[in-house]
């Protein structure tokens, strides 16, 4: 007959093996997942970059500051990695809203867009 803690000890042994197997599986899967993640980021940026000129053509540049336009171009040029575009004018805010909706329609999250004002 086992002592009272024997079942728990056996369970920990099996659990330890399961945790080790899971850790190994995660290590083996990490590289393809990271590559897929990088590819998805590039695809999101490509989609977003296609919408930007269309939005500018449709809404125009009136009320858009050179800083706003330059920051946004830098976002796209960075592979959509920098997020430092601050819309200030009513036209910039409206365009940021349109781009956020367009980005979401293209399959990205609303957190993908570069619009943030730090001050």
Secondary structure, DSSP 8 states (H G I E B T S, - for coil): ---TTHHHHHHHHHHHHHHHHHHHHHHHHHHHHHHHHHHHHHHHHHHHHHHHHHHHHHH-STT--HHHHHHHHHHHHTTS----B---SHHHHHHHHHHHHHHHHTT--GGGS-B----
